[in-house]
Amino acid sequence: MSAEAEKADVEVKSAEKALQLLFTPIKVGRIELKNRIIMPPMIDRLAVDGMVSDRVKDFYAARARGGVALIVLTPGIIDITMASPIQLGIYEDRFIPPLRDLTNLVHSGGALIGIQLMHLGRQGGEIKGYEPVAPSPVPLSPNDEVPRELTTGEVEGLVERFAEAARRARDAGFDMVELHACHGYLLSGFLSPHTNRRSDRYGGSVERRARFVVDIVRLIKERVGRDFPVSCRINGLDYIPGGVTLDMAQQTARLLEAAGADLIGVSGGAYGSYPVIVPPYDQPHGCNAHLAEGVKEVVRVPVAVAGRLDDPFAADEVLLLGKADLIAVARGLLADPDLPNKAFKGDFREIRKCIACNVCIDGNPTEPITCTVNPQAGREEEMKILSAPQPKRVLVIGGGLAGLEAARVAALRGHRVSLYEEEVEIGGQWVLAAKPPHKQEHMMLLDHLSWQLEKVGVERSLGQRAGVNTVEELDPDVVIVATGATPLVPAIAGIDCPEVATAWDILRGRVVGQRILVIGGGMTGLETAEFLAQGGREVVVVEQLKRAGADMGATVRWHLMNRVRKQSIKILTSTQVTEIRPGGVVVVSSNGIEQTWSPFDTIVVACGARPRDELSANIRNRLVEVYVIGDAAKPRRGLEAIREGNEVGRKI
C-alpha cells in the first residue's frame, strides 16, 4: 500500500467514532434488532413459478451474512389473480415449505426476516390476464386502462386474504410482516384522496380512507397473535397533485399505531410522481428523512425511513437528529451485501458504494435484478470468484470499467496481472460519464476499483499505450483487450467544420460559444446539453427519433427531462440535420419539411460510439487466449462493461 493510500485509510478509519447510533440495538414489538439497518423489499425478479429459487436463497443469504439486522422480503403476492412467475407468492399454503427454508437460511446468517404483503391494485398492467382494480375508477394515466372499482364486499374479502397471508408468513418462520401501503399500490390507493373517491365506509375522511389498512392490521393481530410484529410502510408524501400530504400521513400513522402496528416505514412517491419512488442520483441523501421526522413526531412506535441512506454517516446523522429510528437500505445492500459489517468494523474504504444509477429498478421487468457496480448481484453463487487452477500472466489493455474489473477478478483468482492505460488516469469513458450535473458520485466506482487493484497487486502502467511490441515484450499467457470506443460521427455534409465538436470533447473541457446545437437526443446528448446549459448558454437538441432519451432508464430519464424543462434547452424530436453550411444548419423534419437555421457557435455531435480495437487481430496468431470486452467489443452501458470484465476474469 502506498503512503498516500495508508494515510487515506487511517483518516477514514478514524471517522469510525462518528457512528454513534447505527449499530445500537432496538426493539420492534417483541423482536430485537442488533442494529438499525434494515433491508426493505426490492423487486428482485428471482423467483421461479412464484416459489423460492436457489437464486433467491443465495441473494438473501449473502445479505444476512453481511450484517444487516432485518431483511423484509420482496413483496409477497396475496391474491392468485396477481400471480407472477418471478414474484414470490404467499396466497396458498403450498408456498410455506420453501419460504420456511429461506427463513431458516437467513436466520442462520444472523439476520431476522419479514415479508411484505401487497396487492397491485391499478398498477399491475404488466401481468398477463390481470384485471386492474382500485378504490375508485381512476386510471394510472389517461392512456392506461380504467381500473374496476372494488365493491365493499370485495374489500372485506381482501382484508381476509391479507390476514391469511400473514398467518402463512408466521407458519413459514418469518419474524414479522409488513403491509405495502405506499407508492400507489392498492392499500396506498385507498389512503390517497386522489385515487379514493368512495362514498362507503372505506372512503371520505382520512380515518375512513385508512380503514382498509387498519382493518387488516387488526385482523392480523387477531389471527396471528398480538405479539406478532406488523409493520406498515406508507408514503409521507405522494408527490402527486391531490395525493397524500404529510399531515394526512401523520393522521394515518396514528390510526395504524392504535390498531396495533409495531413499526411505521416512511417512503414517498407513486408511479408518475416527481420525484420518483426510487430516488436517482440527482436526489440528496436522506431525501425522505423530513417525512419520517414528521411521522415520528406523532407516534411512539419505531419509524423507519428509506431514500438514499446507504452512506453510514448520513444514516447515523438521521438517527442522531431524531428523524427516524431505523434506516432502510436497499440499493446499498444490492451494491455491497457486506456494507453493514464493513461499516461496523470501520472499513469504510472497502464499501462498494451504490451510485443511484437505478439500473436495478429500470431494468427489464421480466429479467433478474442487476447492478452496475456489483455484477454478482442476483447471481451470487454462479459468479463466485474461485482460485485459478493454474496461475497465468495476464495483460489487460485498457483501464475503463471492463478492463479494471477484469484485472481485479483475475488478480483475486491468483493470476499475475499487468494493466496498461494510455491516459494518465484510469476510467476511460466513465470519467466523462461522471461530468454532467449530479453525476459526480459515479466516480466512487472508479475510486473503489482503483483501491481494489492496489490491494490485489495489479501492476499499472498509466500514460502508456500498449501495442504488439508490448505483448511481445511481456509475453503474457492471456491478453484482454478493453480499449473502449471512439465517438461515432455521422456522415453529414460539413461535419468537419471547425465549429463541430463531439460530446466527449465538451465533457473534457473544450471551450464553446453561447449558442449551441447538439446533434443526438439520447442520454449522452441530453446530459451534455444540461452540462452546457449550466453556464446560461442557449442549447438546442435535435433527435431523429420520436422520443428523446429513448436509451435511458425510465426513472433517470423522467428526472433528467424534468430538469431540462426548467433550463434554456430546446428539444426537437423527429428532426434530422442534413448539412452544416457556413450560413447555417439544414434540418429536415419527419414530414419532409426542410429548414435552414442560423449558424451556431458550436455544434456538438452526440450520436453514439463505435468499437476501438486495433490490436486483437494482430496478436491472435501469437496467443491462444485473447479476449475483447466492453466497448471494444460493442459500445454499451457500464453495466455490460463490468459484467464482461467480471466474466472474463473468472474464465481465464
C-alpha positions as CSV (number, residue, x, y, z in Angstrom):
1,M,0.0,0.0,0.0
2,S,1.3,3.5,-0.9
3,A,2.0,6.1,1.8
4,E,-0.9,8.2,0.4
5,A,-3.3,5.2,0.5
6,E,-2.2,4.4,4.0
7,K,-2.9,8.0,5.1
8,A,-6.3,7.9,3.5
9,D,-7.1,4.6,5.2
10,V,-6.1,5.9,8.6
11,E,-8.2,9.1,8.1
12,V,-11.3,7.1,7.1
13,K,-11.0,4.6,10.0
14,S,-10.6,7.5,12.4
15,A,-14.1,8.5,11.4
16,E,-15.5,5.3,12.9
17,K,-16.2,7.1,16.2
18,A,-18.7,9.3,14.4
19,L,-21.1,6.3,14.1
20,Q,-22.9,6.6,17.4
21,L,-26.4,5.1,16.9
22,L,-26.3,3.0,13.7
23,F,-25.0,-0.1,15.4
24,T,-27.1,0.1,18.6
25,P,-29.9,-2.4,19.1
26,I,-33.6,-1.5,19.0
27,K,-36.9,-3.4,19.7
28,V,-39.7,-3.7,17.2
29,G,-42.6,-5.2,19.1
30,R,-41.3,-8.4,20.6
31,I,-38.2,-8.7,18.4
32,E,-34.9,-7.0,19.0
33,L,-32.8,-5.9,16.0
34,K,-29.0,-6.0,16.5
35,N,-28.5,-2.7,14.7
36,R,-30.6,0.0,12.9
37,I,-30.0,-1.2,9.3
38,I,-32.9,-3.0,7.6
39,M,-33.2,-4.1,4.0
40,P,-36.6,-3.1,2.6
41,P,-38.2,-5.0,-0.2
42,M,-36.6,-5.0,-3.7
43,I,-38.2,-6.3,-6.8
44,D,-35.5,-8.9,-7.4
45,R,-37.4,-11.0,-10.0
46,L,-35.5,-14.1,-8.8
47,A,-38.5,-16.4,-8.0
48,V,-39.4,-19.4,-10.2
49,D,-43.1,-20.0,-10.7
50,G,-43.7,-17.8,-7.7
51,M,-41.5,-20.1,-5.5
52,V,-38.3,-19.5,-3.6
53,S,-35.4,-20.4,-6.0
54,D,-31.8,-21.1,-5.3
55,R,-31.0,-17.6,-6.6
56,V,-33.4,-16.2,-4.0
57,K,-31.7,-18.1,-1.3
58,D,-28.2,-17.1,-2.4
59,F,-29.2,-13.4,-2.7
60,Y,-30.7,-13.1,0.7
61,A,-28.3,-15.4,2.5
62,A,-25.4,-13.1,1.3
63,R,-27.2,-10.0,2.7
64,A,-27.9,-11.8,6.0
65,R,-24.2,-12.7,6.4
66,G,-23.3,-9.1,5.6
67,G,-24.6,-7.9,8.9
68,V,-28.0,-6.3,8.2
69,A,-30.3,-6.6,11.2
70,L,-33.6,-7.3,9.3
71,I,-34.5,-8.3,5.8
72,V,-38.0,-7.5,4.6
73,L,-38.6,-9.8,1.7
74,T,-39.7,-8.7,-1.8
75,P,-43.5,-8.2,-1.9
76,G,-45.4,-11.4,-1.4
77,I,-48.4,-11.7,-3.6
78,I,-51.6,-12.3,-1.5
79,D,-54.0,-13.0,-4.4
80,I,-53.8,-15.5,-7.1
81,T,-55.2,-13.0,-9.6
82,M,-51.9,-11.2,-9.5
83,A,-49.7,-14.3,-9.7
84,S,-46.4,-13.7,-11.4
85,P,-43.8,-16.4,-12.0
86,I,-40.9,-14.1,-11.0
87,Q,-42.6,-12.7,-7.9
88,L,-42.9,-14.7,-4.6
89,G,-46.4,-15.9,-3.9
90,I,-47.9,-16.3,-0.4
91,Y,-51.6,-16.7,-1.4
92,E,-51.7,-20.5,-0.8
93,D,-50.3,-22.9,1.8
94,R,-48.1,-24.6,-0.7
95,F,-45.7,-21.7,-0.6
96,I,-45.0,-22.2,3.1
97,P,-42.3,-25.0,3.0
98,P,-39.9,-23.2,0.5
99,L,-40.4,-20.0,2.4
100,R,-39.5,-21.8,5.6
101,D,-36.3,-23.0,4.0
102,L,-35.5,-19.3,3.2
103,T,-36.3,-18.0,6.7
104,N,-34.1,-20.7,8.2
105,L,-31.2,-19.8,5.9
106,V,-31.5,-16.1,6.7
107,H,-31.7,-16.8,10.5
108,S,-28.5,-18.9,10.2
109,G,-26.8,-16.0,8.6
110,G,-27.5,-13.8,11.6
111,A,-30.4,-11.7,10.4
112,L,-34.2,-11.5,11.2
113,I,-36.6,-11.7,8.3
114,G,-40.0,-10.4,7.4
115,I,-42.1,-10.4,4.2
116,Q,-44.0,-7.5,2.7
117,L,-47.6,-8.3,1.8
118,M,-49.0,-6.4,-1.2
119,H,-51.8,-6.1,-3.7
120,L,-51.0,-4.4,-7.0
121,G,-54.3,-2.5,-7.3
122,R,-54.4,-0.5,-10.5
123,Q,-50.6,-0.8,-11.1
124,G,-50.4,-4.4,-12.3
125,G,-51.0,-3.9,-16.0
126,E,-47.8,-5.8,-16.9
127,I,-49.1,-9.1,-15.6
128,K,-50.9,-11.1,-18.2
129,G,-54.6,-11.6,-17.5
130,Y,-54.6,-9.3,-14.5
131,E,-57.6,-7.0,-14.2
132,P,-56.6,-3.7,-12.5
133,V,-58.8,-2.8,-9.5
134,A,-58.8,0.2,-7.3
135,P,-60.8,2.0,-4.6
136,S,-62.2,4.2,-7.4
137,P,-62.1,4.1,-11.2
138,V,-59.1,6.4,-11.6
139,P,-56.6,5.3,-14.2
140,L,-52.9,5.5,-13.7
141,S,-52.6,7.9,-16.6
142,P,-55.0,9.0,-19.4
143,N,-53.5,6.3,-21.6
144,D,-53.9,3.5,-19.1
145,E,-56.8,1.1,-18.5
146,V,-59.5,2.4,-16.2
147,P,-59.4,0.1,-13.1
148,R,-62.5,-1.6,-11.8
149,E,-63.8,-0.2,-8.5
150,L,-63.8,-2.8,-5.8
151,T,-67.1,-3.4,-4.1
152,T,-67.4,-3.1,-0.3
153,G,-67.7,-6.9,-0.1
154,E,-64.5,-7.4,-2.2
155,V,-62.6,-5.0,0.1
156,E,-63.7,-7.0,3.1
157,G,-62.6,-10.2,1.4
158,L,-59.2,-8.7,0.7
159,V,-58.8,-8.0,4.5
160,E,-59.2,-11.7,5.0
161,R,-56.6,-12.5,2.3
162,F,-54.0,-10.3,3.9
163,A,-54.6,-11.9,7.3
164,E,-54.3,-15.4,5.8
165,A,-51.0,-14.3,4.1
166,A,-49.8,-13.1,7.5
167,R,-50.7,-16.5,9.0
168,R,-48.7,-18.3,6.3
169,A,-45.8,-16.0,6.9
170,R,-45.8,-16.8,10.6
171,D,-46.0,-20.5,9.8
172,A,-43.1,-20.2,7.4
173,G,-40.9,-18.8,10.2
174,F,-40.9,-15.1,9.4
175,D,-40.3,-12.7,12.3
176,M,-42.8,-10.1,11.1
177,V,-44.9,-9.0,8.2
178,E,-45.1,-5.6,6.5
179,L,-48.1,-4.1,4.7
180,H,-47.2,-2.4,1.4
181,A,-49.3,0.8,1.8
182,C,-47.2,3.2,-0.2
183,H,-46.2,4.0,-3.8
184,G,-49.7,4.0,-5.3
185,Y,-50.5,0.3,-5.0
186,L,-53.9,-0.9,-3.7
187,L,-53.5,0.0,0.0
188,S,-51.8,3.3,-0.8
189,G,-54.6,4.0,-3.3
190,F,-57.2,3.8,-0.5
191,L,-55.1,6.2,1.6
192,S,-54.9,8.8,-1.1
193,P,-57.8,11.3,-1.8
194,H,-56.6,11.4,-5.4
195,T,-57.5,7.8,-6.1
196,N,-60.1,7.1,-3.3
197,R,-63.3,8.8,-4.1
198,R,-65.6,6.3,-2.5
199,S,-68.8,7.1,-0.6
200,D,-68.9,3.9,1.5
201,R,-67.1,3.3,4.9
202,Y,-63.8,3.0,3.1
203,G,-63.8,6.5,1.6
204,G,-64.1,10.1,2.7
205,S,-62.1,11.4,5.6
206,V,-58.5,10.3,6.4
207,E,-59.9,7.9,9.0
208,R,-62.3,6.3,6.6
209,R,-59.7,6.1,3.8
210,A,-57.4,4.4,6.3
211,R,-60.0,1.9,7.5
212,F,-59.0,-0.8,4.9
213,V,-55.4,-0.9,6.2
214,V,-56.5,-0.5,9.8
215,D,-58.8,-3.5,9.4
216,I,-56.0,-5.6,8.0
217,V,-53.7,-4.7,10.9
218,R,-56.4,-5.6,13.4
219,L,-57.3,-8.9,11.8
220,I,-53.7,-10.0,11.5
221,K,-53.2,-9.3,15.2
222,E,-56.4,-11.2,16.0
223,R,-55.5,-14.2,13.8
224,V,-51.7,-14.4,14.2
225,G,-51.2,-13.1,17.7
226,R,-51.0,-9.7,19.3
227,D,-47.2,-10.2,19.8
228,F,-46.5,-11.0,16.2
229,P,-45.0,-7.7,14.8
230,V,-46.7,-5.9,12.0
231,S,-45.1,-3.0,10.0
232,C,-46.9,-0.6,7.7
233,R,-45.0,1.2,5.1
234,I,-46.7,4.4,4.0
235,N,-46.0,7.5,1.9
236,G,-45.1,10.6,3.8
237,L,-46.0,12.4,0.6
238,D,-47.3,11.2,-2.7
239,Y,-45.8,14.0,-4.8
240,I,-49.0,13.8,-6.8
241,P,-51.5,16.6,-7.1
242,G,-54.4,15.8,-4.8
243,G,-52.5,13.0,-3.2
244,V,-51.3,12.2,0.4
245,T,-49.8,15.1,2.3
246,L,-47.6,14.8,5.4
247,D,-50.5,15.9,7.6
248,M,-52.6,13.0,6.2
249,A,-49.7,10.6,6.7
250,Q,-49.4,11.7,10.3
251,Q,-53.1,11.0,10.9
252,T,-52.8,7.7,9.2
253,A,-49.7,6.7,11.2
254,R,-51.6,7.4,14.5
255,L,-54.5,5.3,13.4
256,L,-52.2,2.4,12.4
257,E,-50.4,2.6,15.8
258,A,-53.7,2.5,17.6
259,A,-54.7,-0.6,15.6
260,G,-51.5,-2.4,16.7
261,A,-48.8,-1.6,14.2
262,D,-45.4,-2.1,15.7
263,L,-43.4,-0.2,13.0
264,I,-44.1,2.6,10.6
265,G,-41.9,2.8,7.4
266,V,-41.9,6.1,5.5
267,S,-41.3,6.5,1.8
268,G,-42.6,8.8,-0.9
269,G,-43.8,9.0,-4.4
270,A,-46.0,6.9,-6.7
271,Y,-46.0,6.0,-10.4
272,G,-45.9,9.2,-12.4
273,S,-44.7,11.3,-9.4
274,Y,-41.8,13.7,-9.4
275,P,-39.6,12.9,-7.6
276,V,-39.9,9.2,-8.4
277,I,-40.4,6.3,-5.9
278,V,-36.7,5.2,-6.1
279,P,-34.6,8.4,-6.0
280,P,-31.9,8.5,-8.6
281,Y,-28.5,10.2,-8.3
282,D,-29.9,13.8,-8.6
283,Q,-31.7,13.4,-5.3
284,P,-30.0,14.2,-1.9
285,H,-29.0,11.5,0.6
286,G,-31.8,11.1,3.1
287,C,-34.4,12.7,0.8
288,N,-37.3,11.3,2.7
289,A,-35.9,12.0,6.2
290,H,-38.0,15.1,6.7
291,L,-41.1,13.0,6.0
292,A,-40.1,10.3,8.5
293,E,-39.4,13.1,11.1
294,G,-43.0,14.4,10.7
295,V,-44.4,10.9,11.2
296,K,-42.1,10.2,14.2
297,E,-43.4,13.3,15.9
298,V,-46.9,11.8,16.3
299,V,-46.2,8.1,17.1
300,R,-44.4,6.1,19.8
301,V,-43.5,3.0,17.8
302,P,-40.3,3.0,15.8
303,V,-40.2,4.8,12.5
304,A,-38.0,3.6,9.5
305,V,-37.0,5.7,6.6
306,A,-35.8,4.9,3.1
307,G,-34.2,7.1,0.4
308,R,-30.5,7.2,-0.5
309,L,-29.3,6.4,3.0
310,D,-26.6,3.8,2.1
311,D,-23.9,6.1,3.4
312,P,-23.3,5.1,7.0
313,F,-22.5,8.6,8.2
314,A,-25.6,10.1,6.5
315,A,-27.7,7.3,8.1
316,D,-26.2,7.9,11.5
317,E,-26.9,11.6,11.3
318,V,-30.6,10.9,10.6
319,L,-30.7,8.8,13.7
320,L,-28.8,11.3,15.8
321,L,-31.1,14.1,14.7
322,G,-34.1,12.0,15.8
323,K,-35.7,11.9,12.4
324,A,-36.1,8.2,12.3
325,D,-35.2,5.1,14.4
326,L,-34.3,2.7,11.6
327,I,-32.6,3.1,8.3
328,A,-33.9,1.2,5.2
329,V,-31.1,0.4,2.7
330,A,-32.0,-1.5,-0.4
331,R,-29.7,-0.4,-3.3
332,G,-26.8,0.0,-1.0
333,L,-27.1,-3.7,0.0
334,L,-27.5,-4.7,-3.6
335,A,-24.2,-3.0,-4.4
336,D,-22.4,-4.4,-1.4
337,P,-24.1,-7.1,0.7
338,D,-21.3,-6.7,3.4
339,L,-22.0,-2.9,3.8
340,P,-23.1,-3.3,7.5
341,N,-20.1,-5.5,8.5
342,K,-17.6,-3.2,6.8
343,A,-19.1,-0.1,8.4
344,F,-19.2,-1.8,11.8
345,K,-15.5,-2.6,11.5
346,G,-14.6,0.8,10.2
347,D,-13.5,-0.5,6.9
348,F,-15.4,2.3,5.0
349,R,-13.0,2.3,2.1
350,E,-13.9,-1.3,1.4
351,I,-17.6,-0.5,0.8
352,R,-18.6,-0.8,-2.8
353,K,-21.0,2.2,-2.9
354,C,-24.3,2.5,-4.8
355,I,-24.2,5.3,-7.4
356,A,-28.0,5.5,-7.6
357,C,-27.9,4.9,-11.4
358,N,-31.2,2.9,-11.0
359,V,-30.2,0.2,-13.4
360,C,-31.7,-2.2,-10.8
361,I,-35.2,-0.6,-11.0
362,D,-35.1,0.4,-14.6
363,G,-34.0,-3.0,-15.9
364,N,-36.1,-5.4,-17.9
365,P,-39.1,-6.2,-15.8
366,T,-39.0,-9.9,-16.8
367,E,-35.4,-10.5,-16.1
368,P,-33.4,-10.9,-12.8
369,I,-32.2,-7.8,-11.0
370,T,-28.9,-6.3,-12.0
371,C,-26.5,-3.8,-10.5
372,T,-23.9,-1.7,-12.3
373,V,-21.3,-1.7,-9.5
374,N,-21.9,-5.3,-8.4
375,P,-22.1,-7.8,-11.3
376,Q,-22.7,-10.6,-8.9
377,A,-26.0,-9.2,-7.6
378,G,-28.7,-11.9,-8.1
379,R,-26.1,-14.4,-9.3
380,E,-24.1,-14.8,-6.1
381,E,-23.3,-18.5,-6.4
382,E,-22.7,-18.8,-10.2
383,M,-20.4,-15.7,-10.2
384,K,-18.4,-16.7,-7.1
385,I,-14.7,-15.9,-7.5
386,L,-12.6,-19.0,-7.1
387,S,-8.9,-19.6,-7.2
388,A,-7.5,-20.4,-10.6
389,P,-6.2,-23.9,-11.1
390,Q,-3.1,-22.6,-12.8
391,P,-1.8,-19.0,-12.3
392,K,-1.2,-17.2,-15.6
393,R,0.5,-14.0,-16.8
394,V,-2.4,-11.7,-17.8
395,L,-2.1,-8.4,-19.7
396,V,-5.1,-6.1,-19.6
397,I,-5.0,-3.3,-22.2
398,G,-7.4,-0.5,-21.3
399,G,-8.3,1.0,-17.9
400,G,-12.0,1.6,-18.3
401,L,-14.6,-0.3,-16.3
402,A,-14.3,-3.5,-18.3
403,G,-10.5,-3.6,-18.0
404,L,-10.4,-2.7,-14.4
405,E,-13.0,-5.3,-13.4
406,A,-11.2,-8.0,-15.4
407,A,-7.9,-7.1,-13.8
408,R,-9.4,-7.1,-10.3
409,V,-11.1,-10.5,-10.6
410,A,-8.1,-12.1,-12.4
411,A,-5.8,-11.0,-9.7
412,L,-8.1,-12.2,-6.9
413,R,-8.0,-15.6,-8.6
414,G,-4.2,-15.7,-8.3
415,H,-3.1,-14.6,-11.7
416,R,-0.3,-12.1,-12.2
417,V,-1.9,-9.1,-13.8
418,S,-0.5,-6.0,-15.6
419,L,-2.8,-3.3,-16.8
420,Y,-1.8,-0.7,-19.4
421,E,-3.8,2.5,-19.9
422,E,-2.8,5.2,-22.5
423,E,-4.3,8.0,-20.5
424,V,-2.7,9.3,-17.3
425,E,-5.8,8.4,-15.3
426,I,-7.9,5.3,-15.2
427,G,-11.6,5.2,-16.0
428,G,-12.0,5.7,-19.7
429,Q,-15.5,6.9,-20.7
430,W,-16.7,6.5,-17.1
431,V,-14.7,9.7,-16.2
432,L,-16.7,11.5,-18.9
433,A,-20.0,9.9,-17.7
434,A,-19.4,11.5,-14.3
435,K,-19.0,15.0,-15.7
436,P,-22.7,16.0,-16.3
437,P,-24.6,17.7,-13.4
438,H,-25.5,15.5,-10.4
439,K,-23.3,12.5,-11.6
440,Q,-20.1,13.3,-9.7
441,E,-20.7,10.3,-7.3
442,H,-20.3,8.0,-10.3
443,M,-16.6,8.5,-9.6
444,M,-16.9,6.5,-6.4
445,L,-16.9,3.4,-8.6
446,L,-13.5,4.2,-10.0
447,D,-12.2,5.1,-6.6
448,H,-13.3,1.6,-5.4
449,L,-11.9,-0.2,-8.3
450,S,-8.6,1.6,-8.1
451,W,-8.3,0.8,-4.4
452,Q,-9.0,-2.9,-5.1
453,L,-6.4,-3.1,-7.8
454,E,-3.8,-1.7,-5.5
455,K,-4.8,-4.2,-2.8
456,V,-4.5,-7.2,-5.0
457,G,-1.2,-6.1,-6.6
458,V,-2.1,-5.3,-10.2
459,E,0.8,-3.7,-11.9
460,R,-0.5,-0.5,-13.5
461,S,1.2,1.4,-16.3
462,L,-0.6,4.7,-16.9
463,G,0.1,7.1,-19.7
464,Q,1.5,4.2,-21.8
465,R,-0.2,2.8,-24.9
466,A,0.2,-0.9,-25.3
467,G,0.7,-2.4,-28.8
468,V,2.1,-5.5,-30.4
469,N,5.6,-4.7,-29.1
470,T,4.2,-4.6,-25.6
471,V,2.7,-8.0,-26.0
472,E,5.9,-9.4,-27.4
473,E,8.0,-7.9,-24.6
474,L,5.8,-9.1,-21.7
475,D,5.0,-12.5,-23.3
476,P,1.7,-12.9,-21.4
477,D,-0.4,-16.1,-21.4
478,V,-3.6,-14.0,-21.8
479,V,-4.4,-10.7,-23.3
480,I,-7.6,-8.8,-22.5
481,V,-8.4,-6.0,-24.9
482,A,-10.5,-3.4,-23.3
483,T,-9.6,-0.4,-25.3
484,G,-13.1,1.2,-25.3
485,A,-14.6,3.1,-28.1
486,T,-14.4,6.4,-30.1
487,P,-17.3,8.8,-30.8
488,L,-19.4,8.0,-33.8
489,V,-19.5,10.9,-36.2
490,P,-22.3,10.7,-38.8
491,A,-21.8,11.4,-42.5
492,I,-23.3,14.8,-42.6
493,A,-22.1,17.3,-45.2
494,G,-19.9,19.9,-43.5
495,I,-19.5,17.9,-40.3
496,D,-15.7,18.5,-40.5
497,C,-16.0,22.3,-40.0
498,P,-14.1,23.8,-37.0
499,E,-17.3,24.6,-35.1
500,V,-18.1,20.9,-34.7
501,A,-17.0,19.0,-31.5
502,T,-18.0,15.7,-30.0
503,A,-19.8,15.4,-26.7
504,W,-16.6,13.8,-25.4
505,D,-14.7,16.9,-26.3
506,I,-17.2,19.1,-24.5
507,L,-17.1,16.9,-21.3
508,R,-13.3,17.0,-21.4
509,G,-13.4,20.8,-21.2
510,R,-13.4,22.2,-24.8
511,V,-14.3,25.9,-24.8
512,V,-17.7,26.5,-26.5
513,G,-19.7,29.5,-27.6
514,Q,-23.0,30.9,-26.4
515,R,-25.4,29.3,-28.9
516,I,-25.1,25.6,-29.2
517,L,-26.7,22.8,-31.3
518,V,-26.5,19.2,-30.0
519,I,-27.0,16.5,-32.6
520,G,-28.4,13.5,-30.8
521,G,-31.0,13.4,-28.1
522,G,-30.0,10.2,-26.4
523,M,-28.6,10.1,-22.9
524,T,-25.2,11.5,-23.9
525,G,-26.7,14.3,-25.9
526,L,-29.2,15.3,-23.2
527,E,-26.7,15.1,-20.4
528,T,-24.2,17.1,-22.4
529,A,-26.9,19.7,-23.1
530,E,-27.6,20.0,-19.4
531,F,-23.9,20.3,-18.8
532,L,-23.7,23.2,-21.3
533,A,-26.8,24.9,-20.1
534,Q,-25.3,25.4,-16.7
535,G,-23.4,28.4,-18.0
536,G,-26.6,30.1,-19.2
537,R,-26.0,29.1,-22.8
538,E,-28.8,28.6,-25.3
539,V,-28.9,25.0,-26.3
540,V,-30.9,23.2,-29.0
541,V,-31.1,19.4,-29.2
542,V,-32.2,17.6,-32.3
543,E,-33.1,13.9,-32.3
544,Q,-34.2,12.0,-35.3
545,L,-36.3,9.5,-33.2
546,K,-39.8,10.4,-32.0
547,R,-38.6,10.3,-28.3
548,A,-35.6,11.9,-26.7
549,G,-33.7,9.8,-24.2
550,A,-35.0,6.6,-25.6
551,D,-31.9,4.8,-24.5
552,M,-32.3,5.8,-20.8
553,G,-33.9,4.0,-17.9
554,A,-37.4,5.3,-17.0
555,T,-36.6,6.9,-13.7
556,V,-33.4,8.7,-14.6
557,R,-35.0,9.9,-17.9
558,W,-38.0,11.2,-16.0
559,H,-35.8,13.2,-13.7
560,L,-33.5,14.4,-16.4
561,M,-36.4,15.6,-18.6
562,N,-37.9,17.4,-15.7
563,R,-34.6,19.2,-15.1
564,V,-34.2,20.0,-18.8
565,R,-37.6,21.7,-18.9
566,K,-36.5,24.2,-16.3
567,Q,-33.5,25.3,-18.3
568,S,-32.8,27.1,-21.6
569,I,-32.7,23.8,-23.6
570,K,-35.0,23.3,-26.6
571,I,-35.5,19.7,-27.7
572,L,-36.8,18.8,-31.2
573,T,-37.6,15.2,-32.0
574,S,-38.3,13.6,-35.4
575,T,-35.7,16.1,-36.7
576,Q,-32.5,15.3,-38.6
577,V,-29.5,17.5,-39.5
578,T,-28.6,17.0,-43.2
579,E,-26.0,19.7,-43.8
580,I,-23.8,22.2,-42.0
581,R,-23.1,25.3,-44.0
582,P,-21.2,28.5,-43.3
583,G,-24.5,30.3,-43.4
584,G,-26.4,27.9,-41.2
585,V,-27.6,24.4,-40.5
586,V,-30.0,22.5,-42.7
587,V,-32.6,20.3,-40.9
588,V,-35.4,18.1,-42.1
589,S,-38.5,17.2,-40.0
590,S,-40.3,13.9,-40.2
591,N,-42.9,15.4,-42.6
592,G,-40.1,16.2,-45.0
593,I,-40.1,20.0,-44.4
594,E,-36.6,21.4,-44.8
595,Q,-35.4,24.5,-42.9
596,T,-32.1,26.4,-42.6
597,W,-31.3,27.6,-39.1
598,S,-29.0,30.5,-38.5
599,P,-25.4,29.5,-37.6
600,F,-24.5,28.1,-34.1
601,D,-21.3,29.0,-32.2
602,T,-20.7,25.3,-31.5
603,I,-22.2,22.1,-32.9
604,V,-21.9,19.1,-30.7
605,V,-22.1,15.6,-32.0
606,A,-23.6,13.0,-29.6
607,C,-24.5,10.1,-31.9
608,G,-23.1,7.2,-30.0
609,A,-19.8,5.4,-30.3
610,R,-18.0,2.7,-32.3
611,P,-15.7,0.0,-31.0
612,R,-12.0,0.7,-30.9
613,D,-9.8,-2.4,-31.3
614,E,-6.7,-2.1,-33.5
615,L,-4.9,-4.8,-31.6
616,S,-6.6,-8.2,-31.2
617,A,-6.4,-9.1,-34.9
618,N,-2.6,-8.6,-34.8
619,I,-2.0,-10.8,-31.7
620,R,-4.4,-13.7,-32.1
621,N,-1.8,-15.7,-34.0
622,R,0.6,-15.3,-31.1
623,L,-1.7,-16.3,-28.3
624,V,-4.4,-18.8,-27.6
625,E,-6.3,-16.6,-25.2
626,V,-7.2,-13.2,-26.4
627,Y,-10.5,-11.6,-25.2
628,V,-12.1,-8.4,-26.5
629,I,-14.5,-6.9,-23.9
630,G,-16.5,-3.9,-23.1
631,D,-17.0,-1.1,-25.6
632,A,-14.0,-2.5,-27.6
633,A,-16.4,-5.4,-28.5
634,K,-19.6,-3.4,-28.7
635,P,-20.4,0.0,-27.1
636,R,-23.0,-0.3,-24.4
637,R,-23.5,0.7,-20.8
638,G,-21.2,0.5,-17.8
639,L,-23.4,-2.4,-16.6
640,E,-22.3,-4.6,-19.5
641,A,-18.7,-3.5,-19.4
642,I,-18.3,-4.5,-15.7
643,R,-20.2,-7.7,-16.3
644,E,-18.0,-8.8,-19.2
645,G,-14.9,-7.8,-17.2
646,N,-16.0,-10.0,-14.3
647,E,-16.9,-12.9,-16.6
648,V,-13.6,-12.9,-18.4
649,G,-11.7,-12.5,-15.1
650,R,-13.4,-15.7,-13.8
651,K,-12.9,-17.6,-17.1
652,I,-9.2,-17.4,-17.6
